């Protein structure tokens, strides 16, 4: 599985969530899963890669 940390940038004081998906999961599906976890519409979400 692939795990990634997600944060609500609109309120950085909120705790982050770690999501895990099978490696074969398409990125849009993983993105939709993150939206569901935060209970926000997927259209309101943005992907900001963090390197390092």
C-alpha distance matrix in Angstrom:
0.0 3.8 6.5 10.1 13.4 15.9 19.6 22.6 24.9 27.8 27.8 26.1 27.4 24.9 22.0 18.7 15.7 12.1 9.8 6.2 5.4 4.2 5.0 8.4 9.1 12.3 12.9 15.8 14.0 11.6 15.0 16.8 14.4 15.2 18.8 18.9 17.6 20.5 22.8 24.0 24.6 22.1 25.2 25.7 22.4 22.0 19.4 20.6 18.6 19.2 19.5 20.1
3.8 0.0 3.8 6.8 10.4 12.9 16.6 19.8 21.7 24.7 25.0 23.1 24.8 22.6 19.8 16.3 13.7 10.2 8.2 5.4 5.5 6.1 5.5 9.1 9.0 11.3 10.8 14.0 12.9 10.0 12.7 15.2 13.2 13.3 16.9 17.7 16.4 18.7 21.3 22.1 22.7 20.0 22.9 23.1 19.6 18.9 16.0 16.9 14.8 15.4 15.8 16.7
6.5 3.8 0.0 3.8 7.0 9.8 13.4 16.7 18.7 21.8 21.7 19.7 21.2 19.0 16.1 12.6 10.1 6.5 5.4 4.2 6.5 8.7 9.1 12.4 11.5 13.4 12.1 14.8 13.7 10.1 12.2 14.6 12.3 11.5 15.2 16.1 14.1 16.1 19.1 20.1 21.2 18.9 21.9 21.5 17.9 17.4 14.7 15.4 13.6 13.7 14.7 15.3
10.1 6.8 3.8 0.0 3.8 6.5 10.1 13.4 15.2 18.4 18.4 16.4 18.2 16.3 13.8 10.1 8.3 5.6 5.5 6.6 8.8 11.6 11.6 14.5 12.9 13.9 11.6 13.9 13.6 9.8 10.7 13.6 11.8 9.8 13.4 14.9 12.9 14.1 17.4 17.9 19.2 16.9 19.5 18.7 15.0 14.2 11.6 11.9 10.5 10.5 12.2 13.2
13.4 10.4 7.0 3.8 0.0 3.8 6.8 10.4 12.2 15.4 15.0 12.8 14.5 12.7 10.2 6.5 5.7 4.5 6.4 9.0 11.7 14.9 15.3 18.1 16.1 16.9 14.2 15.9 15.6 11.9 11.8 14.4 12.6 9.7 12.8 14.5 12.0 12.3 16.0 16.5 18.3 16.6 19.1 17.5 14.1 13.5 11.4 11.2 10.6 10.0 12.4 13.1
15.9 12.9 9.8 6.5 3.8 0.0 3.8 7.0 9.1 12.1 12.1 10.6 12.6 10.6 9.0 5.5 5.3 6.2 7.4 10.7 13.0 16.5 17.1 19.3 16.7 16.9 13.9 14.6 14.6 11.2 10.1 12.3 11.0 7.5 9.9 12.0 9.7 9.3 12.9 13.0 14.9 13.5 15.8 14.0 10.7 10.6 9.4 9.7 10.4 10.6 13.8 15.2
19.6 16.6 13.4 10.1 6.8 3.8 0.0 3.8 5.9 8.7 8.3 6.8 9.2 7.5 7.1 4.6 6.6 9.0 10.8 14.3 16.7 20.2 20.9 23.0 20.3 20.2 17.0 17.2 17.5 14.4 12.6 14.4 13.4 9.7 10.9 13.2 10.9 9.0 12.6 12.4 14.8 14.1 15.8 13.2 10.5 10.6 10.3 10.1 11.6 11.5 15.0 16.3
22.6 19.8 16.7 13.4 10.4 7.0 3.8 0.0 3.8 5.4 5.6 5.9 8.5 6.9 8.2 7.2 9.2 12.1 13.5 17.1 19.1 22.8 23.6 25.2 22.2 21.7 18.4 18.0 18.4 15.8 13.3 14.5 14.1 10.4 10.2 12.7 11.0 8.0 11.0 10.2 12.8 12.7 14.0 10.8 9.0 9.8 10.9 11.1 13.6 14.0 17.7 19.3
24.9 21.7 18.7 15.2 12.2 9.1 5.9 3.8 0.0 3.8 5.3 5.2 8.8 8.8 10.6 9.8 12.3 14.8 16.3 19.8 21.7 25.2 25.5 27.2 24.3 23.4 19.8 19.5 20.6 18.1 15.3 16.9 17.1 13.4 13.1 15.9 14.6 11.6 14.2 12.7 14.7 14.4 14.8 11.4 9.7 9.5 10.7 9.8 12.7 12.9 16.6 18.3
27.8 24.7 21.8 18.4 15.4 12.1 8.7 5.4 3.8 0.0 3.8 6.3 9.0 9.1 12.0 12.1 14.5 17.5 18.8 22.4 24.2 27.7 28.4 29.8 26.6 25.6 22.2 21.2 22.2 20.1 17.1 17.9 18.4 14.9 13.7 16.2 15.3 11.7 13.6 11.8 13.9 14.5 14.5 10.7 10.3 11.1 13.2 12.9 16.1 16.6 20.3 22.1
27.8 25.0 21.7 18.4 15.0 12.1 8.3 5.6 5.3 3.8 0.0 3.8 5.4 5.9 9.2 10.3 13.2 16.5 18.5 22.2 24.5 28.2 29.0 30.8 27.8 27.3 23.9 23.3 23.8 21.4 18.8 19.6 19.3 15.7 15.0 17.0 15.2 11.8 14.0 13.2 16.1 16.9 17.5 13.8 13.1 14.0 15.6 15.1 17.7 17.5 21.0 22.2
26.1 23.1 19.7 16.4 12.8 10.6 6.8 5.9 5.2 6.3 3.8 0.0 3.8 5.3 7.5 8.3 11.8 14.8 17.2 20.8 23.4 27.0 27.6 29.8 27.1 26.8 23.4 23.4 23.9 21.1 18.8 20.2 19.6 15.9 16.0 18.1 15.9 13.0 15.9 15.5 18.3 18.5 19.3 15.9 14.3 14.4 15.1 13.9 15.9 15.0 18.3 19.0
27.4 24.8 21.2 18.2 14.5 12.6 9.2 8.5 8.8 9.0 5.4 3.8 0.0 3.8 6.4 8.8 12.3 15.6 18.4 22.0 24.9 28.5 29.5 31.8 29.2 29.3 26.1 26.1 26.2 23.2 21.3 22.4 21.3 17.7 17.9 19.3 16.7 14.0 16.7 17.0 20.2 20.9 22.1 18.6 17.3 17.9 18.6 17.5 19.2 18.1 21.1 21.4
24.9 22.6 19.0 16.3 12.7 10.6 7.5 6.9 8.8 9.1 5.9 5.3 3.8 0.0 3.8 6.5 9.4 13.0 15.5 19.2 22.0 25.8 27.1 29.2 26.5 26.8 23.8 23.7 23.4 20.5 18.8 19.5 18.1 14.7 14.9 15.9 13.1 10.6 13.4 14.2 17.7 18.4 20.1 16.9 15.6 16.7 17.4 17.1 18.8 18.1 21.3 21.9
22.0 19.8 16.1 13.8 10.2 9.0 7.1 8.2 10.6 12.0 9.2 7.5 6.4 3.8 0.0 3.8 6.6 9.9 12.9 16.4 19.5 23.2 24.6 27.0 24.5 25.3 22.6 22.9 22.2 19.0 18.0 19.0 17.0 13.7 14.9 15.6 12.3 10.8 14.1 15.5 18.8 19.1 21.3 18.4 16.5 17.4 17.4 17.0 18.1 17.1 20.0 20.1
18.7 16.3 12.6 10.1 6.5 5.5 4.6 7.2 9.8 12.1 10.3 8.3 8.8 6.5 3.8 0.0 3.8 6.7 9.7 13.2 16.3 19.9 21.0 23.5 21.1 21.8 19.1 19.7 19.2 15.8 14.9 16.3 14.4 11.0 12.9 14.0 10.7 9.8 13.6 14.6 17.5 17.1 19.4 17.0 14.4 14.9 14.4 14.1 14.8 14.1 16.9 17.4
15.7 13.7 10.1 8.3 5.7 5.3 6.6 9.2 12.3 14.5 13.2 11.8 12.3 9.4 6.6 3.8 0.0 3.8 6.3 9.8 13.0 16.6 18.2 20.6 18.1 19.2 16.9 17.6 16.5 13.1 12.9 14.1 11.5 8.7 11.2 11.8 8.3 8.7 12.4 13.9 16.6 16.0 18.9 17.1 14.4 15.2 14.5 15.0 15.4 15.2 17.9 18.5
12.1 10.2 6.5 5.6 4.5 6.2 9.0 12.1 14.8 17.5 16.5 14.8 15.6 13.0 9.9 6.7 3.8 0.0 3.8 6.7 10.1 13.5 15.0 17.7 15.7 17.3 15.3 16.7 15.4 11.8 12.5 14.2 11.4 9.3 12.6 13.1 10.0 11.4 14.9 16.3 18.5 17.2 20.3 19.0 15.9 16.3 14.7 15.2 14.8 14.4 16.6 17.0
9.8 8.2 5.4 5.5 6.4 7.4 10.8 13.5 16.3 18.8 18.5 17.2 18.4 15.5 12.9 9.7 6.3 3.8 0.0 3.8 6.7 10.3 12.1 14.4 12.2 13.9 12.4 13.7 12.0 8.4 9.9 11.4 8.4 7.2 10.9 11.2 8.8 11.1 14.0 15.5 17.1 15.4 18.7 18.1 15.0 15.6 14.0 15.3 14.9 15.5 17.6 18.6
6.2 5.4 4.2 6.6 9.0 10.7 14.3 17.1 19.8 22.4 22.2 20.8 22.0 19.2 16.4 13.2 9.8 6.7 3.8 0.0 3.8 6.9 9.0 11.6 10.0 12.5 11.9 13.9 11.8 8.6 11.3 12.7 9.7 9.9 13.6 13.5 11.7 14.5 17.0 18.5 19.6 17.6 21.0 20.9 17.7 18.0 16.0 17.4 16.4 17.0 18.4 19.3
5.4 5.5 6.5 8.8 11.7 13.0 16.7 19.1 21.7 24.2 24.5 23.4 24.9 22.0 19.5 16.3 13.0 10.1 6.7 3.8 0.0 3.8 6.3 8.1 6.4 9.4 9.6 11.7 9.3 6.8 10.3 11.6 9.1 10.4 13.8 13.7 12.9 15.9 17.9 19.0 19.5 17.1 20.4 21.0 18.0 18.3 16.2 18.2 17.1 18.4 19.7 21.0
4.2 6.1 8.7 11.6 14.9 16.5 20.2 22.8 25.2 27.7 28.2 27.0 28.5 25.8 23.2 19.9 16.6 13.5 10.3 6.9 3.8 0.0 3.8 5.4 5.5 9.1 10.6 13.1 10.8 9.3 13.0 14.2 12.2 13.9 17.2 17.0 16.5 19.6 21.4 22.4 22.5 19.9 23.1 24.1 21.1 21.1 18.8 20.7 19.3 20.6 21.3 22.6
5.0 5.5 9.1 11.6 15.3 17.1 20.9 23.6 25.5 28.4 29.0 27.6 29.5 27.1 24.6 21.0 18.2 15.0 12.1 9.0 6.3 3.8 0.0 3.8 5.5 8.3 9.7 12.9 11.6 10.2 13.6 15.5 14.2 15.5 18.7 19.2 18.8 21.5 23.5 24.0 23.9 20.9 23.6 24.7 21.5 20.9 18.1 19.7 17.8 19.1 19.4 20.7
8.4 9.1 12.4 14.5 18.1 19.3 23.0 25.2 27.2 29.8 30.8 29.8 31.8 29.2 27.0 23.5 20.6 17.7 14.4 11.6 8.1 5.4 3.8 0.0 3.8 6.3 9.1 11.7 10.4 10.3 13.6 15.0 14.3 16.3 19.0 19.4 19.8 22.5 24.0 24.3 23.6 20.5 23.1 24.7 21.8 21.4 19.0 21.1 19.5 21.5 21.9 23.6
9.1 9.0 11.5 12.9 16.1 16.7 20.3 22.2 24.3 26.6 27.8 27.1 29.2 26.5 24.5 21.1 18.1 15.7 12.2 10.0 6.4 5.5 5.5 3.8 0.0 3.8 6.3 8.4 6.6 6.7 10.1 11.2 10.7 12.8 15.3 15.7 16.4 19.0 20.3 20.5 19.8 16.8 19.5 21.2 18.4 18.4 16.3 18.9 17.9 20.1 21.2 23.3
12.3 11.3 13.4 13.9 16.9 16.9 20.2 21.7 23.4 25.6 27.3 26.8 29.3 26.8 25.3 21.8 19.2 17.3 13.9 12.5 9.4 9.1 8.3 6.3 3.8 0.0 3.8 5.6 5.5 6.6 8.8 10.3 11.0 12.9 14.7 15.8 17.1 19.1 20.2 19.7 18.4 15.0 17.2 19.3 16.6 16.3 14.4 17.2 16.6 19.3 20.6 23.1
12.9 10.8 12.1 11.6 14.2 13.9 17.0 18.4 19.8 22.2 23.9 23.4 26.1 23.8 22.6 19.1 16.9 15.3 12.4 11.9 9.6 10.6 9.7 9.1 6.3 3.8 0.0 3.8 5.4 5.1 6.1 8.6 9.8 10.6 12.5 14.3 15.4 16.8 18.3 17.4 16.3 12.7 14.7 16.3 13.4 12.7 10.6 13.4 13.0 16.0 17.5 20.3
15.8 14.0 14.8 13.9 15.9 14.6 17.2 18.0 19.5 21.2 23.3 23.4 26.1 23.7 22.9 19.7 17.6 16.7 13.7 13.9 11.7 13.1 12.9 11.7 8.4 5.6 3.8 0.0 3.8 5.5 4.9 6.2 8.6 9.9 10.6 12.4 14.3 15.6 16.3 15.1 13.3 9.7 11.6 13.8 11.5 11.6 10.7 14.2 14.7 18.0 20.1 23.0
14.0 12.9 13.7 13.6 15.6 14.6 17.5 18.4 20.6 22.2 23.8 23.9 26.2 23.4 22.2 19.2 16.5 15.4 12.0 11.8 9.3 10.8 11.6 10.4 6.6 5.5 5.4 3.8 0.0 3.8 5.3 5.1 6.2 8.8 9.9 10.7 12.5 14.6 15.1 14.7 13.4 10.5 13.3 15.2 13.1 13.9 13.1 16.5 16.9 19.7 21.8 24.4
11.6 10.0 10.1 9.8 11.9 11.2 14.4 15.8 18.1 20.1 21.4 21.1 23.2 20.5 19.0 15.8 13.1 11.8 8.4 8.6 6.8 9.3 10.2 10.3 6.7 6.6 5.1 5.5 3.8 0.0 3.8 5.5 5.0 6.4 8.8 9.9 10.6 12.7 14.2 14.1 13.7 10.8 13.8 14.9 12.1 12.6 11.2 14.2 14.3 16.7 18.9 21.2
15.0 12.7 12.2 10.7 11.8 10.1 12.6 13.3 15.3 17.1 18.8 18.8 21.3 18.8 18.0 14.9 12.9 12.5 9.9 11.3 10.3 13.0 13.6 13.6 10.1 8.8 6.1 4.9 5.3 3.8 0.0 3.8 5.4 5.1 6.4 8.8 10.0 11.0 12.3 11.4 10.7 7.5 10.3 11.2 8.3 9.0 8.3 11.7 12.7 15.5 18.2 20.9
16.8 15.2 14.6 13.6 14.4 12.3 14.4 14.5 16.9 17.9 19.6 20.2 22.4 19.5 19.0 16.3 14.1 14.2 11.4 12.7 11.6 14.2 15.5 15.0 11.2 10.3 8.6 6.2 5.1 5.5 3.8 0.0 3.8 5.4 5.0 6.3 8.7 10.0 10.3 9.6 8.6 6.0 9.4 10.9 9.1 11.0 11.4 15.0 16.4 19.1 21.9 24.5
14.4 13.2 12.3 11.8 12.6 11.0 13.4 14.1 17.1 18.4 19.3 19.6 21.3 18.1 17.0 14.4 11.5 11.4 8.4 9.7 9.1 12.2 14.2 14.3 10.7 11.0 9.8 8.6 6.2 5.0 5.4 3.8 0.0 3.8 5.4 5.1 6.3 8.8 9.7 10.4 10.6 8.9 12.6 13.3 11.2 13.1 13.0 16.0 17.0 19.1 21.8 24.0
15.2 13.3 11.5 9.8 9.7 7.5 9.7 10.4 13.4 14.9 15.7 15.9 17.7 14.7 13.7 11.0 8.7 9.3 7.2 9.9 10.4 13.9 15.5 16.3 12.8 12.9 10.6 9.9 8.8 6.4 5.1 5.4 3.8 0.0 3.8 5.4 5.1 6.4 8.5 8.9 9.9 8.3 11.7 11.4 8.8 10.6 10.5 13.2 14.4 16.3 19.3 21.4
18.8 16.9 15.2 13.4 12.8 9.9 10.9 10.2 13.1 13.7 15.0 16.0 17.9 14.9 14.9 12.9 11.2 12.6 10.9 13.6 13.8 17.2 18.7 19.0 15.3 14.7 12.5 10.6 9.9 8.8 6.4 5.0 5.4 3.8 0.0 3.8 5.5 5.3 5.9 5.3 6.1 5.2 8.8 8.4 6.9 9.8 11.1 14.1 16.2 18.3 21.6 24.0
18.9 17.7 16.1 14.9 14.5 12.0 13.2 12.7 15.9 16.2 17.0 18.1 19.3 15.9 15.6 14.0 11.8 13.1 11.2 13.5 13.7 17.0 19.2 19.4 15.7 15.8 14.3 12.4 10.7 9.9 8.8 6.3 5.1 5.4 3.8 0.0 3.8 5.4 4.8 6.4 7.6 7.8 11.5 11.5 10.6 13.6 14.7 17.7 19.5 21.4 24.5 26.6
17.6 16.4 14.1 12.9 12.0 9.7 10.9 11.0 14.6 15.3 15.2 15.9 16.7 13.1 12.3 10.7 8.3 10.0 8.8 11.7 12.9 16.5 18.8 19.8 16.4 17.1 15.4 14.3 12.5 10.6 10.0 8.7 6.3 5.1 5.5 3.8 0.0 3.8 5.5 8.0 10.4 10.6 14.1 13.2 11.7 14.3 14.9 17.2 18.7 20.0 23.1 24.7
20.5 18.7 16.1 14.1 12.3 9.3 9.0 8.0 11.6 11.7 11.8 13.0 14.0 10.6 10.8 9.8 8.7 11.4 11.1 14.5 15.9 19.6 21.5 22.5 19.0 19.1 16.8 15.6 14.6 12.7 11.0 10.0 8.8 6.4 5.3 5.4 3.8 0.0 3.8 5.6 8.8 9.7 12.6 10.8 9.7 12.6 13.9 15.9 18.0 19.2 22.7 24.4
22.8 21.3 19.1 17.4 16.0 12.9 12.6 11.0 14.2 13.6 14.0 15.9 16.7 13.4 14.1 13.6 12.4 14.9 14.0 17.0 17.9 21.4 23.5 24.0 20.3 20.2 18.3 16.3 15.1 14.2 12.3 10.3 9.7 8.5 5.9 4.8 5.5 3.8 0.0 3.8 6.9 9.0 11.8 10.5 10.7 14.2 16.1 18.5 20.9 22.5 26.0 28.0
24.0 22.1 20.1 17.9 16.5 13.0 12.4 10.2 12.7 11.8 13.2 15.5 17.0 14.2 15.5 14.6 13.9 16.3 15.5 18.5 19.0 22.4 24.0 24.3 20.5 19.7 17.4 15.1 14.7 14.1 11.4 9.6 10.4 8.9 5.3 6.4 8.0 5.6 3.8 0.0 3.8 6.3 8.4 6.8 7.7 11.4 14.0 16.6 19.4 21.4 25.0 27.3
24.6 22.7 21.2 19.2 18.3 14.9 14.8 12.8 14.7 13.9 16.1 18.3 20.2 17.7 18.8 17.5 16.6 18.5 17.1 19.6 19.5 22.5 23.9 23.6 19.8 18.4 16.3 13.3 13.4 13.7 10.7 8.6 10.6 9.9 6.1 7.6 10.4 8.8 6.9 3.8 0.0 3.8 5.3 5.5 7.2 10.9 13.6 16.7 19.6 22.2 25.7 28.4
22.1 20.0 18.9 16.9 16.6 13.5 14.1 12.7 14.4 14.5 16.9 18.5 20.9 18.4 19.1 17.1 16.0 17.2 15.4 17.6 17.1 19.9 20.9 20.5 16.8 15.0 12.7 9.7 10.5 10.8 7.5 6.0 8.9 8.3 5.2 7.8 10.6 9.7 9.0 6.3 3.8 0.0 3.8 5.3 5.3 8.4 10.7 14.2 16.8 19.7 23.0 25.9
25.2 22.9 21.9 19.5 19.1 15.8 15.8 14.0 14.8 14.5 17.5 19.3 22.1 20.1 21.3 19.4 18.9 20.3 18.7 21.0 20.4 23.1 23.6 23.1 19.5 17.2 14.7 11.6 13.3 13.8 10.3 9.4 12.6 11.7 8.8 11.5 14.1 12.6 11.8 8.4 5.3 3.8 0.0 3.8 5.6 8.1 11.1 14.3 17.4 20.4 23.8 26.9
25.7 23.1 21.5 18.7 17.5 14.0 13.2 10.8 11.4 10.7 13.8 15.9 18.6 16.9 18.4 17.0 17.1 19.0 18.1 20.9 21.0 24.1 24.7 24.7 21.2 19.3 16.3 13.8 15.2 14.9 11.2 10.9 13.3 11.4 8.4 11.5 13.2 10.8 10.5 6.8 5.5 5.3 3.8 0.0 3.8 6.8 10.4 13.0 16.4 19.0 22.6 25.5
22.4 19.6 17.9 15.0 14.1 10.7 10.5 9.0 9.7 10.3 13.1 14.3 17.3 15.6 16.5 14.4 14.4 15.9 15.0 17.7 18.0 21.1 21.5 21.8 18.4 16.6 13.4 11.5 13.1 12.1 8.3 9.1 11.2 8.8 6.9 10.6 11.7 9.7 10.7 7.7 7.2 5.3 5.6 3.8 0.0 3.8 6.9 9.7 12.9 15.5 19.0 21.9
22.0 18.9 17.4 14.2 13.5 10.6 10.6 9.8 9.5 11.1 14.0 14.4 17.9 16.7 17.4 14.9 15.2 16.3 15.6 18.0 18.3 21.1 20.9 21.4 18.4 16.3 12.7 11.6 13.9 12.6 9.0 11.0 13.1 10.6 9.8 13.6 14.3 12.6 14.2 11.4 10.9 8.4 8.1 6.8 3.8 0.0 3.8 6.3 9.7 12.6 16.0 19.1
19.4 16.0 14.7 11.6 11.4 9.4 10.3 10.9 10.7 13.2 15.6 15.1 18.6 17.4 17.4 14.4 14.5 14.7 14.0 16.0 16.2 18.8 18.1 19.0 16.3 14.4 10.6 10.7 13.1 11.2 8.3 11.4 13.0 10.5 11.1 14.7 14.9 13.9 16.1 14.0 13.6 10.7 11.1 10.4 6.9 3.8 0.0 3.8 6.3 9.5 12.7 15.9
20.6 16.9 15.4 11.9 11.2 9.7 10.1 11.1 9.8 12.9 15.1 13.9 17.5 17.1 17.0 14.1 15.0 15.2 15.3 17.4 18.2 20.7 19.7 21.1 18.9 17.2 13.4 14.2 16.5 14.2 11.7 15.0 16.0 13.2 14.1 17.7 17.2 15.9 18.5 16.6 16.7 14.2 14.3 13.0 9.7 6.3 3.8 0.0 3.8 6.4 9.8 13.0
18.6 14.8 13.6 10.5 10.6 10.4 11.6 13.6 12.7 16.1 17.7 15.9 19.2 18.8 18.1 14.8 15.4 14.8 14.9 16.4 17.1 19.3 17.8 19.5 17.9 16.6 13.0 14.7 16.9 14.3 12.7 16.4 17.0 14.4 16.2 19.5 18.7 18.0 20.9 19.4 19.6 16.8 17.4 16.4 12.9 9.7 6.3 3.8 0.0 3.8 6.4 9.9
19.2 15.4 13.7 10.5 10.0 10.6 11.5 14.0 12.9 16.6 17.5 15.0 18.1 18.1 17.1 14.1 15.2 14.4 15.5 17.0 18.4 20.6 19.1 21.5 20.1 19.3 16.0 18.0 19.7 16.7 15.5 19.1 19.1 16.3 18.3 21.4 20.0 19.2 22.5 21.4 22.2 19.7 20.4 19.0 15.5 12.6 9.5 6.4 3.8 0.0 3.8 6.6
19.5 15.8 14.7 12.2 12.4 13.8 15.0 17.7 16.6 20.3 21.0 18.3 21.1 21.3 20.0 16.9 17.9 16.6 17.6 18.4 19.7 21.3 19.4 21.9 21.2 20.6 17.5 20.1 21.8 18.9 18.2 21.9 21.8 19.3 21.6 24.5 23.1 22.7 26.0 25.0 25.7 23.0 23.8 22.6 19.0 16.0 12.7 9.8 6.4 3.8 0.0 3.8
20.1 16.7 15.3 13.2 13.1 15.2 16.3 19.3 18.3 22.1 22.2 19.0 21.4 21.9 20.1 17.4 18.5 17.0 18.6 19.3 21.0 22.6 20.7 23.6 23.3 23.1 20.3 23.0 24.4 21.2 20.9 24.5 24.0 21.4 24.0 26.6 24.7 24.4 28.0 27.3 28.4 25.9 26.9 25.5 21.9 19.1 15.9 13.0 9.9 6.6 3.8 0.0
